[in-house]
Amino acid sequence: SLSDHGMLCTNAFANAFRSAEGIPACLAGIPGFTEQPFATSPFATNTYEGLPSLLKKIGYSTSFFHGGTNGTMSFDIFSNSAGFDKYYGRKEYANDKDYDGTWDIWDEPYLQYFAKELDKMKEPFMSSVFTISSHAPFHLPKKYEGSSLASLQGIERGLSYTDMALQQFFAIAKTKPWYANTLFVITADHNYLGNHDSFRYYNQGLGVFAIPVLFYHPAN
């Protein structure tokens, strides 16, 4: 529904194949150019500019949210070197009742937490949140057992759950004073290589890099 009110770029392409590479690609323009992810490579100690460090120069406060265990994929290391003021992981969330047991805090409660934490940010601010419930094995919280979501298969189940979580996030976000002044960018860190015939395009040529990018601004 947001794509009806924003700018959806269907011919967009990732610069990475893994999440550990996708975040530096999205936020610092550093593609996955080595076998080892940038954050754990010898290049990680180099001086470089990222979106957060550039925005800090013009007065923005910055934060990075990731519901996984602190240190996973070295997101905490990258966020610090890229110039983010604050990093929020599973430790800061401090409620493992919402942990999925595999990857991170379920998207639904974590995005609610994200919205509330943004209230504490000094404006103007730039914040990034990495969600992961749409990742294999595509589990669902117990409360959705027997629901229409549970009847879906594979990535369709994961994406539908995350889509619902995003809808709930925006329901809260639009009540916030910062909402009307915020540009929201929704994208993927990398492509999904599926086995079904409908994924054929995404397993060859440019398709292996294909991702969507949606720009949404409430006032535009």
N, C-alpha and C positions, 0 to 999 in steps of 0.2 A: 504493500500500500504506500510506503514511503517513496517508491520509485515513481509513482504517479505525480508526486509533488516535488521531486528533486531532479538531479541530472544523473541518469544511469549510463555508465560507460560499459557497453557490452564487448567492445574490442579493447580490452585491457589485458596486460600480461605481467606475470610475476617474474621476479629476477632471482628466484630460488626454488628449490625442491623440498626444503625442510623448514620447519618452524624456526629453528635456531638461526637459519639464514634469512628467513622471510622478514623478521622484525628489523634487523639492520638495513635490509633492502628498502622497506617501507619508510622507516624513520630517519635513515641517514644516507640513503642513496647508495649503499654499498652492496653490490650483488653477491650471490654465492659463487665466488670465483676460485675457491680452493676446496680441497677435499675436506678440510677441517672448517667448521663454522667460524666466522670472523671473530666472535667474542672469545673463543678459546684458542685462536691462532696467534702466532708471533706478531701479527699486524695489529692486534687489539690494543697494544700500548702506544701505537702511533697517535699523533694529534690529528683530530679530524672534526669537522663540523656536522652536526645533526640538526634536525628540525627543532628539538628543544633548546639546544645551545644558541641557535640563531634567534629564536623568539625571546630567550632570556635577555638578549642584548637590547631589546626594545620593551623590557618591563614585564614580560610574562612570567608567571609562576608555572611550574611544570611537574607532572607526575605520571608514573607508569604503574598500571595495575595488572596483576597476573595472579589468578587464584591457585596456581600450582605451588608445590613445595619450594620454599626459597632456595635459590641456587639452580633450579631446574633449567636446563638449556642456557644457563649463564645469563639469563635475562637481567638479574640484579647487577651483574658486572657491566653488561652493555648499557643499561639505563644510567648508571653512574658515569661511565666514560662518555656517553652521548650528551650528557648535560642535564638530565632530569634531576630536579630538586629532591624528589621523594620516590621511593619504590615501595609498593604495597604487594605483599605476597600472601601465601596461606598463613604464615605466622601472624601477620598483622590482622588478618580476618578473624583469627582466634576463635573459631567455632567449627570443629571437625565433624559436627553432626551433619554438616552440609557437604562433607568431602565425598567424592564419588568412589573413593577407594582405588582409583587407577591414576587419574591425571590431576584433577584439581577440584576446587569448589564448583558445584553445579552452577551453570550459567544463570539460572533463574534467581537464586538468592544473591549470587555475586554481583549481578548487574543492579540489583536493588541497593546493595551495599555501595557500589560504585556511585550511583546517583546521590546517595546521602553524603558520601565523602566529598563529592564535588561542591557541595554547599559550603564546605570549610575552606575551599581554595580562594586565595586572593585574586580578584579579577584585575587585569585579564589573565586567563589561564589557558594552558594547552595540556590536555590529558589523553593518554592512550590506554585502552583496556584490551587485553588479549583473552578471548574466550576460547574454550576448548571442548565443550560438551558435544560439539558436532564432529569430533574426532572418533575414529574407531576405538573401541568396539561398539560405540553407539548405544551405551546403556541409558536407562532412564531412572529417575528417582522412584522409590517404591510406591509413592502415592499415585503414580501414573500406570501401575500395573493394571491391565484390563481396560485401559482407556483407548481412545482412537489413535493416540500417539503410539502406543505399544503395538498396534496392529500394523504399523508401517515397517518397512524392511530397510536395513543397512543405513546408508548415509541419508536417505530420505527421512528416517526417524530422527537422526541427529540434527539435521538442518531444521526440521519442523519444530523440535524442542527449542533450539536456539532462537528461531524466528519468534516463537511465543515469548521467550525470555526478553528479547529485544522490544517486543510490543509492550510488555509490562514496564520495561525501563522507560520507554518514551511516554507512557501514561503518567509516570511520576515526573519525568524530566520537564514536561510541558507545564507543570505547576510551579517550576522554579524560576526565580528572577533572572538567572543567567541564560535560560533557554532561548529567548528571542534573539540573543546576540551571538548564538553559537553556530558554527559550521560543523556539521557532523559528517565524518567520512567513514564509510563502512566498506571494508574490503576483506580479502582472504590473504593469508600469508603464502599460500601455494595452491596448486591444482590438486584434484583428487583423481587418482587413476583407478577407475572402476572396471569391472569385468563384464558388465551388462552391455548389450549392443548399443544402448542409448549413450554410452560413454565413449563410443568409438572415436569421435572427434578429439576427445581429451587424452587419447593415447597415441597420437601421432602429430607430426608437424608442429605448427604453432599451438595446437590444442593442448600440448603438454604444459604450456605456460599460461593458458587462458584462465583468468579470474574476473569476477565482476568488481566494479568500483562504483559506489553510489555517493554522490555529494548531496547533502540535504541541509537547507537553511530555512528555518521557519518563516523568515520574512522575505524570502526570495523564491 
